[in-house]
Structures are given as structure tokens and as C-alpha cells.
């Protein structure tokens, strides 16, 4: 990381000038087959899947959300959503605006989709915010703002703390970090044309060396890992019952449906059509 990028990271890591304005808190309990048409709003949306499963399209990229997942949609970004075919979907959403001091253009360092896993603090803050908004006691907007800031403090700290540690890792952790970065890149770009040269350039490695290094550390090639990630995502989309095999293939990064079916059967032992409801 060069000096300029390091200074940007340090500047963003200390975000004491972050301010939030909570506009609304919504609870959705929708039936199977529910869908939301493509929309673009001038407010930010942070949603938490309380129960069920859905596919969100954020800026034309599909994300599969399960119970416990969060999705962050910045203002001005187009998105749509579809509920699972069999189950009710329960989602809690915060609609808000934010500023960094006098600026409203700096982006929040929060990924599009994430899961707080064992860290129940964020979930507790989210539930508390919902209770405050529902009761609407005197000063509830101020209390909602305070609670939301605590939640965002946790989210931003976790995000930047992780990135900061990764960029400044010690030599003994460098090898495992490289593998983690490669895997993370594949998970984020599985639905696109992944080129080894792009990953190698990001890590400042020779593409051939990087491929050999990955296989030595993991026991399998990068291309095999890409196919495994894509097939895993494809299974989830197929079981939703909304898409054809060719549509799923395209959404998971395959231009050739026949090749997708071949790879799918090699990994799962059965053709993708058997996963369709």
C-alpha cells in the first residue's frame, strides 16, 4: 500500500465527524413470491434479514441473503429484491442519511452484504432501534440516532480494523493473508469474468507463481475454487425456483450454459436441473 492510500485509510479510520439522520425504520413480513421492482432512492438503506431468504440485486449484481445477513444500499444505487419461493421473508430496514463533517460524498466503509456472525452487539442495537421507533416516546428520534451511531461504530470499526490489520500484517501472516485476499476477490467477483492477471496485479505477484502458490497452500487450483464458489451460488439460485438453468449460469459468471452444466455435474455429481423446484 502506498503512502497516499495509507493516509486515506487512516483518515477514514478515525471517523469522529460521522453524523446520521434516521428517517425511518421499517419492518417487512412478506409472503413467498414477494418481489420489489427495481428502484433507486435518495436515502441509504441498511436491512437485516430476521428470517427467510431473498435475492437482492444491488447495482445489477445479485446477492443471496439468508437469515442473519445484512445488506447495505447507498443512496442513488438501484436495487430490487425477491423473496424465497417457499418461506416468508422478515426484514428490518433503516432508512437514513449521513455526513462526514461538512461532506456527504465520502462513502461508508461497509460492504454490500455481510453477516456479523457471533457478534450479537450489532443485532442488539438493530433490535433496540426498532423498539425505539415503534414506541415513539418523547425524543425517540434522538435516541434512535444515538443507537444507530453505536451500531455503525461497531460496523465501521470491525471493517476498518480488519482491513488495517490485513494491510499491516506481519511477515509470518503474509502467506495466509494472500490466500484470504484471493478467496475474497473470487467471492466478490464470481459472477464476472475473473482474470488471474487482475488478482496477481493486485497482489503484485506473477500470475503463474500465484496460481502455483495458491494450489500449494490449498490443494486445489484457483480455477477449481472459482467453479466451486460459482456452483455454490448457483445451487442457492436454483432452489429459489425463479430462474432457468441458463439464467443461473449467466448470473454466476458462465457465458456457456452447456459448460456450466458440465462443471456443475463434475462438482455436485448431478445436473443443475435436479436442484430446480
C-alpha positions as CSV (number, residue, x, y, z in Angstrom):
1,X,0.0,0.0,0.0
2,X,1.4,3.4,-1.0
3,X,1.7,6.4,1.3
4,X,-1.4,8.1,-0.3
5,X,-3.6,5.1,0.2
6,X,-2.4,4.7,3.8
7,X,-3.2,8.3,4.6
8,X,-6.7,7.8,3.2
9,X,-7.2,4.7,5.3
10,X,-6.0,6.5,8.5
11,X,-8.2,9.5,7.7
12,X,-11.3,7.3,7.3
13,X,-10.4,5.0,10.2
14,X,-11.0,8.0,12.6
15,X,-14.5,9.0,11.7
16,X,-15.5,11.1,14.7
17,X,-17.2,13.5,12.4
18,X,-19.7,10.9,11.2
19,X,-23.3,12.1,11.7
20,X,-26.6,10.2,11.0
21,X,-30.1,11.2,10.4
22,X,-32.6,8.4,10.8
23,X,-35.5,8.9,8.5
24,X,-37.5,5.7,9.1
25,X,-37.4,2.2,10.5
26,X,-39.5,-0.4,8.6
27,X,-40.4,-4.0,9.4
28,X,-41.4,-6.2,6.5
29,X,-43.1,-9.6,6.8
30,X,-43.9,-10.6,3.3
31,X,-45.2,-13.8,1.8
32,X,-43.4,-16.2,-0.5
33,X,-43.1,-15.0,-4.1
34,X,-42.9,-11.4,-2.9
35,X,-40.8,-9.1,-5.1
36,X,-39.8,-5.5,-5.2
37,X,-39.3,-3.8,-8.6
38,X,-36.1,-2.0,-9.4
39,X,-35.9,1.2,-7.6
40,X,-33.5,4.0,-6.8
41,X,-33.8,6.1,-3.6
42,X,-32.1,9.2,-2.4
43,X,-31.6,7.7,1.1
44,X,-29.4,4.9,2.3
45,X,-30.8,1.6,3.3
46,X,-29.4,-0.9,5.8
47,X,-31.5,-4.0,6.1
48,X,-31.3,-7.1,8.3
49,X,-32.8,-10.4,7.4
50,X,-34.6,-11.6,10.5
51,X,-36.0,-14.8,8.9
52,X,-36.2,-16.3,5.4
53,X,-34.1,-15.9,2.3
54,X,-34.1,-13.5,-0.5
55,X,-32.1,-12.4,-3.6
56,X,-31.2,-8.7,-3.7
57,X,-29.9,-7.1,-6.9
58,X,-27.8,-4.1,-6.0
59,X,-26.4,-2.2,-8.9
60,X,-27.1,-5.1,-11.2
61,X,-25.2,-7.6,-9.1
62,X,-27.1,-10.5,-7.3
63,X,-26.6,-11.2,-3.6
64,X,-28.2,-14.1,-1.9
65,X,-29.3,-13.2,1.7
66,X,-30.1,-15.7,4.4
67,X,-31.3,-15.3,8.0
68,X,-28.8,-13.1,9.9
69,X,-27.4,-11.3,6.8
70,X,-27.2,-7.6,6.4
71,X,-27.4,-5.6,3.1
72,X,-26.2,-2.0,2.8
73,X,-27.6,0.0,-0.2
74,X,-26.1,3.5,-0.5
75,X,-28.3,6.4,-1.8
76,X,-28.6,6.7,-5.5
77,X,-27.9,3.0,-6.1
78,X,-30.6,0.9,-8.0
79,X,-31.8,-2.3,-6.4
80,X,-34.6,-4.8,-6.4
81,X,-35.4,-7.9,-4.3
82,X,-37.2,-11.2,-4.5
83,X,-38.3,-13.5,-1.6
84,X,-37.8,-17.2,-1.5
85,X,-40.4,-19.3,-3.2
86,X,-41.4,-21.3,-0.1
87,X,-40.9,-19.2,3.0
88,X,-42.0,-15.9,4.4
89,X,-39.4,-13.2,4.4
90,X,-38.9,-10.9,7.5
91,X,-36.6,-7.9,7.1
92,X,-36.0,-4.9,9.2
93,X,-34.7,-1.8,7.4
94,X,-33.2,1.5,8.5
95,X,-33.5,4.4,6.1
96,X,-31.0,7.1,6.8
97,X,-28.7,9.9,5.6
98,X,-25.2,10.5,6.7
99,X,-22.4,13.1,6.5
100,X,-18.8,13.2,7.4
101,X,-18.4,16.7,8.9
102,X,-19.3,19.1,6.0
103,X,-19.0,16.4,3.4
104,X,-21.8,14.0,2.2
105,X,-19.7,12.4,-0.6
106,X,-17.4,10.2,1.4
107,X,-18.5,6.6,1.4
108,X,-19.2,4.5,4.4
109,X,-16.7,1.6,4.7
110,X,-19.4,-1.0,4.9
111,X,-19.6,-4.0,2.4
112,X,-22.8,-4.5,0.4
113,X,-23.6,-7.8,2.2
114,X,-22.2,-9.1,5.4
115,X,-23.0,-11.2,8.5
116,X,-22.0,-10.2,12.0
117,X,-21.8,-13.9,12.9
118,X,-21.2,-14.3,16.7
119,X,-21.0,-10.6,17.3
120,X,-24.6,-10.0,18.7
121,X,-23.9,-6.4,19.5
122,X,-25.0,-5.0,16.1
123,X,-28.1,-7.2,16.1
124,X,-29.0,-5.9,19.6
125,X,-28.5,-2.3,18.5
126,X,-30.7,-3.0,15.5
127,X,-33.5,-4.6,17.6
128,X,-33.2,-1.7,20.1
129,X,-33.6,0.8,17.3
130,X,-36.7,-0.9,16.1
131,X,-38.2,-0.8,19.6
132,X,-37.4,2.9,20.0
133,X,-39.0,3.7,16.6
134,X,-42.1,1.6,17.4
135,X,-42.8,3.2,20.8
136,X,-42.1,6.7,19.6
137,X,-41.6,8.1,23.1
138,X,-40.6,11.7,23.6
139,X,-37.2,12.3,22.0
140,X,-37.3,9.0,20.1
141,X,-35.5,10.3,17.1
142,X,-32.6,11.4,19.2
143,X,-32.5,8.0,20.9
144,X,-32.7,6.3,17.5
145,X,-29.8,8.4,16.3
146,X,-27.7,7.5,19.3
147,X,-28.4,3.8,19.0
148,X,-27.7,3.8,15.2
149,X,-24.4,5.6,15.8
150,X,-23.4,2.9,18.2
151,X,-24.3,0.2,15.6
152,X,-22.3,2.0,12.9
153,X,-19.4,2.5,15.3
154,X,-19.3,-1.3,15.7
155,X,-19.7,-2.0,11.9
156,X,-17.1,0.6,10.8
157,X,-14.6,-0.3,13.4
158,X,-14.8,-4.0,12.6
159,X,-14.5,-3.3,8.9
160,X,-11.5,-0.9,9.1
161,X,-9.8,-2.8,11.9
162,X,-9.9,-5.9,9.7
163,X,-8.6,-4.0,6.6
164,X,-6.0,-2.2,8.6
165,X,-4.6,-5.4,10.1
166,X,-4.6,-7.1,6.7
167,X,-2.6,-4.3,5.1
168,X,-0.1,-4.1,8.0
169,X,0.2,-7.8,8.7
170,X,3.5,-9.2,9.9
171,X,5.6,-11.4,7.7
172,X,4.5,-14.7,9.3
173,X,0.9,-13.9,8.4
174,X,1.6,-12.7,4.9
175,X,1.1,-16.0,3.2
176,X,-2.3,-16.8,4.8
177,X,-3.4,-13.2,4.1
178,X,-2.6,-13.6,0.4
179,X,-4.8,-16.7,0.2
180,X,-7.6,-14.9,2.1
181,X,-7.4,-12.0,-0.4
182,X,-7.6,-14.3,-3.4
183,X,-10.6,-16.1,-2.0
184,X,-12.3,-12.8,-1.0
185,X,-11.8,-11.4,-4.5
186,X,-13.3,-14.6,-6.0
187,X,-16.3,-14.4,-3.7
188,X,-16.9,-10.7,-4.6
189,X,-16.5,-11.2,-8.4
190,X,-17.7,-14.8,-9.0
191,X,-20.4,-13.5,-11.4
192,X,-17.9,-11.7,-13.6
193,X,-15.1,-12.8,-15.9
194,X,-12.3,-13.4,-13.4
195,X,-8.8,-13.0,-14.8
196,X,-5.8,-14.3,-12.9
197,X,-3.8,-11.3,-14.1
198,X,-6.1,-8.9,-12.3
199,X,-5.7,-10.8,-8.9
200,X,-1.9,-11.1,-9.5
201,X,-1.6,-7.4,-10.2
202,X,-3.5,-6.6,-7.0
203,X,-1.1,-8.7,-5.0
204,X,2.0,-7.7,-7.1
205,X,2.7,-11.3,-8.0
206,X,3.5,-13.2,-11.2
207,X,0.2,-14.9,-12.3
208,X,1.9,-18.2,-12.9
209,X,3.6,-18.1,-9.5
210,X,0.4,-17.0,-7.8
211,X,-1.5,-20.0,-9.3
212,X,1.2,-22.4,-8.2
213,X,1.3,-20.8,-4.7
214,X,-2.5,-21.0,-4.3
215,X,-2.6,-24.7,-5.2
216,X,0.4,-25.5,-2.9
217,X,-1.3,-23.8,0.0
218,X,-4.9,-25.1,-0.6
219,X,-4.5,-28.3,-2.5
220,X,-6.6,-27.1,-5.5
221,X,-6.3,-24.6,-8.3
222,X,-7.7,-21.1,-8.5
223,X,-10.0,-22.1,-11.4
224,X,-11.4,-25.0,-9.3
225,X,-12.1,-22.7,-6.4
226,X,-13.8,-20.3,-8.7
227,X,-16.0,-23.1,-10.0
228,X,-16.8,-24.3,-6.5
229,X,-17.9,-20.8,-5.4
230,X,-20.0,-20.3,-8.6
231,X,-21.7,-23.7,-8.2
232,X,-22.4,-23.0,-4.6
233,X,-24.1,-19.7,-5.5
234,X,-25.9,-21.5,-8.4
235,X,-27.4,-24.1,-6.1
236,X,-29.0,-21.4,-4.0
237,X,-30.4,-19.6,-7.0
238,X,-31.8,-22.8,-8.5
239,X,-33.6,-23.8,-5.3
240,X,-35.3,-20.4,-5.3
241,X,-37.3,-21.6,-8.2
242,X,-37.3,-18.3,-10.1
243,X,-34.6,-18.8,-12.7
244,X,-33.9,-21.2,-15.5
245,X,-30.6,-23.1,-15.7
246,X,-29.3,-20.7,-18.4
247,X,-30.3,-17.6,-16.3
248,X,-28.5,-19.0,-13.3
249,X,-25.4,-19.9,-15.4
250,X,-25.2,-16.3,-16.6
251,X,-25.7,-14.8,-13.2
252,X,-22.9,-17.0,-11.8
253,X,-20.3,-16.0,-14.4
254,X,-20.8,-18.6,-17.1
255,X,-21.4,-17.5,-20.7
256,X,-21.9,-21.1,-21.9
257,X,-24.8,-22.9,-20.3
258,X,-23.5,-26.3,-21.5
259,X,-20.2,-25.7,-19.9
260,X,-21.9,-24.6,-16.7
261,X,-23.9,-27.8,-16.6
262,X,-20.8,-29.8,-17.2
263,X,-18.9,-28.1,-14.3
264,X,-21.9,-28.3,-12.1
265,X,-22.2,-32.1,-12.6
266,X,-18.5,-32.6,-12.0
267,X,-18.7,-30.9,-8.6
268,X,-22.1,-32.0,-7.4
269,X,-22.5,-35.3,-9.2
270,X,-25.9,-34.4,-10.6
271,X,-27.0,-31.9,-13.3
272,X,-28.3,-28.5,-12.2
273,X,-31.8,-29.2,-13.3
274,X,-32.2,-31.5,-10.3
275,X,-31.9,-28.6,-8.0
276,X,-34.8,-26.7,-9.5
277,X,-38.1,-26.7,-7.6
